[in-house]
Amino acid sequence: MPGGLAGGTEVLARCGLLENYRATLPWQRFDAFSQAYPQVALSQQLFEIDRDRITCGGGTAAMDMMLTLIGEHHGARLAEQVSEHFVCDRIRLADERQHVPLKNRLGHAPQSLIDAVTLMEANIEEPLSTLELAEHLGISRRQLERLFKKYLQAVPSRYYLDLRLTEARKQLRESDSPVGDIALNTGFSSGAHFSTAYRNHFGLTPREERLV
């Protein structure tokens, strides 16, 4: 099974071994890689296991990928034992995205958009309305909505909801906090609303997430 860790993904691509495969590599190389190898389905996940190809973003993602492979081929108990041996708190799943600094994620977007996303990330527990965000930035609501549509292909409220649900997923996977507490921590006043939004976004309920 050909595999590439970090920059090794580019070696596989140069050899023609990733055509029509999903693959990933360190986020710093995303733009250059996607231009050089448009035939590769590039993802921003920690690692990719696509049929008989494996790639990852490097660093500790390599450990997560190998523990996942051990679990798939030899069972979850052995993967847990290996994880404990290396003092890993948990095995991160492939669908978790690499952490990309905000300015890199938004590229050459206007500062007002960067400031808007920064405000969203700082106010997960008590979300601000789109109007409140615009007022904080000193621009109109319509201007803010245009910025999000142009650079992020989403309305502000949808982008904000995605941020909150992503944080909720992180807390569900990394903590033992009750689901109701996590709902409140991520700005949902109703457990039912949280469960519905989570299922619509991720395809399973918060309680089912805990069982994955």
Secondary structure as GFF3:
##gff-version 3
##sequence-region A 1 212
A	DSSP	beta_strand	3	5	.	.	.	ID=ss1
A	DSSP	alpha_helix	8	14	.	.	.	ID=ss2
A	DSSP	beta_strand	22	23	.	.	.	ID=ss3
A	DSSP	three_ten_helix	27	29	.	.	.	ID=ss4
A	DSSP	alpha_helix	30	36	.	.	.	ID=ss5
A	DSSP	beta_strand	41	42	.	.	.	ID=ss6
A	DSSP	beta_strand	47	50	.	.	.	ID=ss7
A	DSSP	beta_strand	53	56	.	.	.	ID=ss8
A	DSSP	alpha_helix	61	74	.	.	.	ID=ss9
A	DSSP	alpha_helix	76	85	.	.	.	ID=ss10
A	DSSP	alpha_helix	102	106	.	.	.	ID=ss11
A	DSSP	alpha_helix	111	122	.	.	.	ID=ss12
A	DSSP	alpha_helix	130	137	.	.	.	ID=ss13
A	DSSP	alpha_helix	141	152	.	.	.	ID=ss14
A	DSSP	alpha_helix	156	174	.	.	.	ID=ss15
A	DSSP	alpha_helix	179	185	.	.	.	ID=ss16
A	DSSP	alpha_helix	191	202	.	.	.	ID=ss17
A	DSSP	alpha_helix	206	209	.	.	.	ID=ss18
###
